[in-house]
Amino acid sequence: MKILICDYTGISQQWLDNYTIKKNYEIVGTLTPTTDKNLLTEKNWDYLLIFEEDSRSFFKSMLHSLNIKDERVIYALDTLSWIIHPTAVFELINMENRGGQRFIAFFTML
């Protein structure tokens, strides 16, 4: 699975290290305030993981204007966003660590 990261605060690497299965994905790019936003339009990624919660409306508007479908966008810090992407959950989230176990318990409950 190919993922594009949007991380203006610099927390994505720690989150990925703690909660994901590294062999199951390839990072094709990281959007930051200084990187080229053309990565969004290249469409060589399966999912966009956004690590910005406070700017959700900004990102939704921007992605809509670029015709990027909501199905390809996951707000990585929002459990409810993951719930609508079950394929990504089971491919990316590491179930063997405590965070992954809690996440899956919550996911299963819903």
Secondary structure as UniProt FT lines:
FT   STRAND          2..6
FT   HELIX           12..19
FT   HELIX           22..24
FT   STRAND          26..31
FT   TURN            33..34
FT   HELIX           38..42
FT   STRAND          47..50
FT   TURN            54..55
FT   HELIX           56..65
FT   TURN            66..67
FT   HELIX           70..72
FT   STRAND          73..75
FT   TURN            76..77
FT   HELIX           79..83
FT   HELIX           86..92
FT   TURN            95..96
FT   HELIX           98..109
//
